[in-house]
Amino acid sequence: AQAAIEAAATAAGIEALGLWAQVPHYLSATSFAPATEALLTGFAALAGVDIDITPITERALSARTRLDEMVARDPEHVAMLEKMEATYDDLHDARLRLPTGEDLAAELEKFLRDQ
């Protein structure tokens, strides 16, 4: 729905920008303060406004602490989380190794010169 609203606004000549926050799928039906904190922080930065989100930041910290405690109590959850973190790190490292646009252009120029 958000993408459709942005597209319609842009087509009508109205500047539009969408913000979203990642929420773990198992928490998507609940209020998740870390996501609210991320959205408000992003909005404030984009809009150039100062918003006091101290209460939300406190709730976000509390939510993260509770989740960490729940995960730590179950060795199976700890193992699953470690595996997910390793997968994320592997993907992130792979992205860091991707050539830049300048690297690709230089390689293409070299290839064309050598032909």
C-alpha positions, 0 to 999 in steps of 0.5 A: 500500500505504501508503494502505491501511495508513493507512486500516486503522489509522485505521479501527481507531482507531490514529493513523497518518501516512504519510511519503513522499519524491519520488525521480526516476523514473530513480533509483527502483530505487536507494538515493537518500540525499536521499530517506532524509535527507528522510524521517528529517528529517521523521520526527524533526520529527514525533516530536520526537526528535533523530536523528544523520543526519550520515552520510546527509546526507553521502551525500545531498550526494555524490549531489546533487553526482554528479547535478549533475556528470552533468547538467552534462556533457551540454548536452541534459540541461542544456536539459531540466533548465532546461525542467523548472525553468521549468515548475516555477517557472511552476506554483509562481507560478500557485499563489501567485496563487491566491486564498485561502479568505478572498478567495473568501469575501469575493468570494462575500459581495460577489456575494451582496450585489450580487444 
